[in-house]
Amino acid sequence: MYLKINHITKYKYEKPFLSLTQAIKLFPTNLKDLKVIKWNVSVKNASIGEKIIESNGDQIVIAHTSKINKSSEVIVNGEVKTSNNNGIISGNKEKINPLVYLRETELTKADSGIKRFVSKLLLKNKRKNKLSFAHSLNSAIYDYIEYSSGTSDISTPAKDIYNSRKGVCQDFAHLMISSSIYAGIPARYVMGYFLPENTDTEATHAWVELYFKNVGWIAFDPSNNTSTNERYLRICSGFDSISAAPIKGVAIGSSDEELDVKVSVQQIPQQ
């Protein structure tokens, strides 16, 4: 499938900044089943350094501007050819031991409710291997949480999502990570683009990857009860949504900021 991505992130600051430095991870992951036709990342009024490959395979550039301004704009334009990988992640060159992803964060820490939820599911699937259990967990979280925007924010932890039973894709992902780690399966948060069948769905998306010995990383999307396919484009990963943020910045001489994001993912004719 051929996908076209247009992504504009605008920042407006209450007071002019003296300088702004941003770490930008808005590049497709180098995967075996992905062909990047063209991809460009630009930052208004900024100089951009050389691309660096991080130890987890993420591609990152540092953008810096010392021009006094009250706004910043990050623009992404690209075209890629994707394939249905059935969730199997191959080709990403990493230097991190997958066991690192058994580490909890404040957003993925399991409380007694999550532990009971996972324990019941483990008992129900005790005759299955870990991969089969992961598919059951993916479906169980999809059934348990109601997709509801405006009921959580970037700082809402998995335990609160478990109790409220409402959230968006990042919340489904955090609960899946929390549950998987408690079950002894390394899990990480993934940010990327998604071509929705429903036009009301956000084009930026979050899902998870779980690690299985002798198999590798497998991607699951609990908010859609599926594994990733040709509609998904992987960008970056981390321990949670904060760790995997595609743009992080430090502004000197400024204060509060307003954020405006416009993203479109379209299927285009075969090249």
C-alpha positions as CSV (number, residue, x, y, z in Angstrom):
1,M,0.0,0.0,0.0
2,Y,1.3,3.5,-0.9
3,L,0.7,6.1,1.8
4,K,1.2,9.9,1.7
5,I,1.8,11.6,5.0
6,N,1.5,15.4,5.8
7,H,2.1,16.4,9.4
8,I,2.4,20.0,10.7
9,T,3.1,20.7,14.3
10,K,2.8,24.4,15.3
11,Y,4.0,25.8,18.7
12,K,2.9,29.3,19.8
13,Y,4.6,30.8,22.9
14,E,3.2,33.4,25.2
15,K,6.5,35.3,25.2
16,P,9.2,35.3,22.5
17,F,11.9,32.7,23.1
18,L,15.6,33.6,22.9
19,S,16.6,30.1,21.6
20,L,14.8,26.8,20.9
21,T,16.3,23.3,20.6
22,Q,14.2,20.4,19.6
23,A,14.9,16.7,19.3
24,I,12.8,15.3,16.4
25,K,12.1,11.7,15.8
26,L,9.7,11.9,12.9
27,F,11.3,9.4,10.5
28,P,10.1,5.9,9.4
29,T,11.8,3.0,11.2
30,N,14.1,1.1,8.8
31,L,12.1,-2.1,8.5
32,K,12.5,-4.9,6.0
33,D,9.0,-4.6,4.6
34,L,9.0,-0.8,4.2
35,K,10.1,1.3,1.2
36,V,10.6,5.0,1.8
37,I,9.9,6.8,-1.5
38,K,10.5,10.2,-0.2
39,W,10.6,11.8,3.3
40,N,11.4,15.4,4.4
41,V,11.4,16.9,7.8
42,S,11.8,20.7,8.1
43,V,11.7,23.2,11.0
44,K,10.8,26.8,10.4
45,N,13.7,29.2,11.0
46,A,15.9,26.5,12.4
47,S,19.2,24.7,11.4
48,I,19.0,20.9,11.5
49,G,22.0,18.7,12.4
50,E,22.9,15.3,10.9
51,K,20.6,12.4,11.4
52,I,21.6,10.0,14.3
53,I,20.4,6.4,14.8
54,E,19.7,5.8,18.4
55,S,20.4,2.4,20.2
56,N,16.7,1.4,19.8
57,G,16.8,2.1,16.0
58,D,15.0,5.5,16.2
59,Q,16.2,8.1,13.8
60,I,16.7,11.6,15.4
61,V,17.8,15.1,14.4
62,I,18.4,18.1,16.5
63,A,16.9,21.4,15.3
64,H,18.1,24.7,16.8
65,T,17.1,28.3,16.3
66,S,18.5,31.3,18.0
67,K,16.2,33.8,16.2
68,I,13.9,35.5,18.7
69,N,10.4,34.4,17.8
70,K,7.0,33.4,19.4
71,S,6.4,30.4,17.2
72,S,7.9,27.2,15.8
73,E,6.7,24.9,13.1
74,V,7.8,21.3,12.3
75,I,6.7,20.0,8.9
76,V,6.8,16.4,7.7
77,N,6.0,15.4,4.1
78,G,6.6,11.8,2.9
79,E,5.5,8.9,0.8
80,V,6.1,5.2,1.6
81,K,5.2,1.8,0.4
82,T,4.0,-0.5,3.2
83,S,3.3,-4.2,3.4
84,N,1.2,-6.4,5.7
85,N,3.8,-7.7,8.2
86,N,1.1,-9.4,10.4
87,G,2.7,-7.5,13.3
88,I,6.2,-9.0,12.9
89,I,9.0,-6.4,13.2
90,S,12.0,-7.3,11.2
91,G,15.0,-5.2,9.9
92,N,15.2,-2.7,12.8
93,K,18.8,-2.7,13.9
94,E,18.8,-2.3,17.7
95,K,21.5,-2.5,20.3
96,I,19.3,-2.7,23.4
97,N,18.7,-6.0,25.3
98,P,14.9,-6.5,25.1
99,L,14.8,-7.4,28.8
100,V,15.3,-3.6,29.4
101,Y,11.6,-3.3,28.5
102,L,10.5,-5.2,31.6
103,R,11.0,-1.9,33.4
104,E,7.9,-0.1,34.6
105,T,7.4,3.7,34.5
106,E,5.0,5.9,36.4
107,L,2.6,5.6,33.5
108,T,2.8,1.8,33.2
109,K,3.1,0.7,36.8
110,A,0.6,-2.1,37.6
111,D,-1.6,-1.7,40.7
112,S,-3.6,-4.5,42.4
113,G,-6.5,-4.1,39.9
114,I,-4.3,-4.6,36.8
115,K,-2.6,-7.5,38.6
116,R,-5.9,-9.2,39.2
117,F,-7.0,-8.6,35.6
118,V,-3.8,-10.2,34.2
119,S,-3.8,-13.1,36.7
120,K,-7.3,-14.1,35.7
121,L,-6.4,-14.0,32.1
122,L,-3.2,-16.0,32.7
123,L,-5.3,-18.6,34.5
124,K,-7.8,-18.8,31.7
125,N,-4.9,-19.2,29.2
126,K,-2.6,-21.4,31.2
127,R,-2.4,-24.0,28.5
128,K,-1.3,-21.5,25.9
129,N,2.2,-20.1,25.2
130,K,3.1,-16.4,25.8
131,L,2.4,-15.3,22.2
132,S,-1.1,-16.8,22.3
133,F,-1.7,-15.2,25.7
134,A,-0.6,-11.8,24.2
135,H,-3.3,-12.1,21.5
136,S,-5.9,-12.9,24.2
137,L,-4.6,-9.9,26.3
138,N,-4.9,-7.6,23.2
139,S,-8.6,-8.6,22.8
140,A,-9.3,-8.4,26.5
141,I,-8.1,-4.8,26.7
142,Y,-10.0,-3.9,23.6
143,D,-13.2,-5.3,25.2
144,Y,-12.5,-3.7,28.6
145,I,-11.9,-0.1,27.6
146,E,-14.3,2.2,25.9
147,Y,-12.6,4.5,23.3
148,S,-13.4,8.0,24.6
149,S,-11.5,11.2,23.8
150,G,-11.2,13.9,26.4
151,T,-11.3,11.5,29.4
152,S,-7.5,11.4,29.9
153,D,-4.3,13.3,29.2
154,I,-0.6,12.7,28.6
155,S,0.0,12.1,32.3
156,T,-2.8,9.6,33.0
157,P,-1.3,6.3,34.2
158,A,-2.5,2.9,33.3
159,K,-4.0,2.2,36.7
160,D,-6.4,5.2,36.3
161,I,-7.3,4.0,32.9
162,Y,-8.1,0.5,34.3
163,N,-10.4,2.1,36.9
164,S,-12.2,4.5,34.6
165,R,-12.3,2.0,31.7
166,K,-12.2,4.9,29.2
167,G,-9.3,6.3,27.1
168,V,-7.7,6.8,23.7
169,C,-5.0,4.9,21.9
170,Q,-2.1,5.9,24.2
171,D,-4.2,4.7,27.2
172,F,-4.9,1.3,25.6
173,A,-1.1,1.1,24.9
174,H,-0.1,1.9,28.5
175,L,-2.5,-0.7,29.9
176,M,-1.2,-3.3,27.5
177,I,2.4,-2.5,28.5
178,S,1.6,-2.6,32.2
179,S,-0.3,-6.0,31.8
180,S,2.4,-7.5,29.6
181,I,5.3,-6.6,32.0
182,Y,3.4,-8.0,34.9
183,A,3.0,-11.3,32.9
184,G,6.8,-11.3,32.3
185,I,6.7,-10.1,28.6
186,P,9.0,-7.2,27.6
187,A,6.8,-4.4,26.2
188,R,7.3,-1.0,24.6
189,Y,5.2,1.9,23.4
190,V,5.2,2.8,19.7
191,M,4.2,6.0,18.0
192,G,3.4,6.2,14.3
193,Y,0.9,7.0,11.6
194,F,-2.2,5.0,10.8
195,L,-4.5,5.1,7.8
196,P,-7.9,4.8,9.3
197,E,-10.9,3.1,7.7
198,N,-13.0,5.6,9.7
199,T,-12.2,9.2,8.8
200,D,-13.0,10.3,12.4
201,T,-10.0,8.3,13.7
202,E,-6.7,10.2,14.5
203,A,-4.0,9.7,11.8
204,T,-1.3,9.7,14.5
205,H,-1.5,6.6,16.5
206,A,0.0,4.6,19.4
207,W,0.3,0.8,19.8
208,V,2.7,-1.6,21.5
209,E,5.4,-4.2,20.7
210,L,6.0,-7.3,22.8
211,Y,9.1,-9.4,22.7
212,F,9.1,-13.2,22.5
213,K,12.3,-15.3,22.7
214,N,13.1,-17.0,19.4
215,V,10.4,-14.9,17.7
216,G,11.3,-11.3,18.2
217,W,9.1,-8.2,18.5
218,I,5.5,-8.5,17.6
219,A,3.3,-5.4,17.3
220,F,-0.3,-5.3,18.7
221,D,-2.9,-2.5,18.6
222,P,-5.3,-3.0,21.5
223,S,-7.4,0.0,20.6
224,N,-8.3,-1.8,17.3
225,N,-7.9,-5.4,18.5
226,T,-5.4,-6.3,15.8
227,S,-1.8,-6.6,14.9
228,T,-0.2,-4.0,12.7
229,N,-0.5,-4.3,8.9
230,E,0.0,-2.2,5.8
231,R,-2.1,0.7,7.3
232,Y,0.5,1.3,10.0
233,L,3.8,3.3,9.7
234,R,6.2,2.9,12.6
235,I,8.1,6.0,13.7
236,C,9.6,5.7,17.1
237,S,9.3,3.8,20.4
238,G,10.0,4.0,24.2
239,F,8.9,2.9,27.6
240,D,5.8,5.0,27.5
241,S,4.2,7.9,25.7
242,I,6.6,10.4,27.2
243,S,9.6,8.3,26.5
244,A,8.5,7.8,22.9
245,A,7.5,11.5,22.2
246,P,8.4,12.3,18.6
247,I,9.3,15.9,19.4
248,K,11.0,17.1,22.6
249,G,12.2,20.7,23.1
250,V,13.7,23.3,25.4
251,A,12.9,27.0,24.9
252,I,15.0,29.6,26.7
253,G,13.3,32.9,27.6
254,S,9.8,31.7,27.0
255,S,6.8,30.4,29.1
256,D,3.5,28.7,28.2
257,E,3.0,27.3,24.8
258,E,0.0,26.4,22.6
259,L,0.1,23.4,20.4
260,D,-1.7,22.9,17.1
261,V,-1.3,19.6,15.1
262,K,-2.6,18.8,11.7
263,V,-2.0,15.3,10.3
264,S,-3.3,13.5,7.2
265,V,-2.5,10.0,6.0
266,Q,-3.8,9.1,2.6
267,Q,-3.6,6.1,0.3
268,I,-2.2,7.1,-3.1
269,P,-2.1,5.3,-6.4
270,Q,0.6,2.7,-7.0
271,Q,3.9,4.4,-8.1
